[in-house]
Amino acid sequence: MKITNYSVNDKGIKEIKQFLSNNHKLGGAHFTQEMLYAWAANAEFQLEQGNTPTIELNAWESIYNRAQEFEISDLGIDKEIVEVD
């Protein structure tokens, strides 16, 4: 059986940082690399569930006071097909 492993690459991390910089009340400078990887892990989980690679801001986090969803581009996602027993 083959499965696909997904991971957010450096471009995807930059996309997440840009989204947070433009939309999060704390601004992009607030987020460390580790924090960005945690956001990326949320998108990877979505992919594992068969969904699009998205992250979501709650309304209270957003400068627009509404929930926001951001989808990482295909260029920001690496895919690896592996054979499992």
Sequence and secondary structure as in RCSB ss.txt:
>XXXX:A:sequence
MKITNYSVNDKGIKEIKQFLSNNHKLGGAHFTQEMLYAWAANAEFQLEQGNTPTIELNAWESIYNRAQEFEISDL
GIDKEIVEVD
>XXXX:A:secstr
 EEEEEEE HHHHHHHHHHHHHHBTT GGG  HHHHHHHHHHHHHHHHTTS  EEEE TTTBTTSS EEEE  GG
GEEEEEEE  
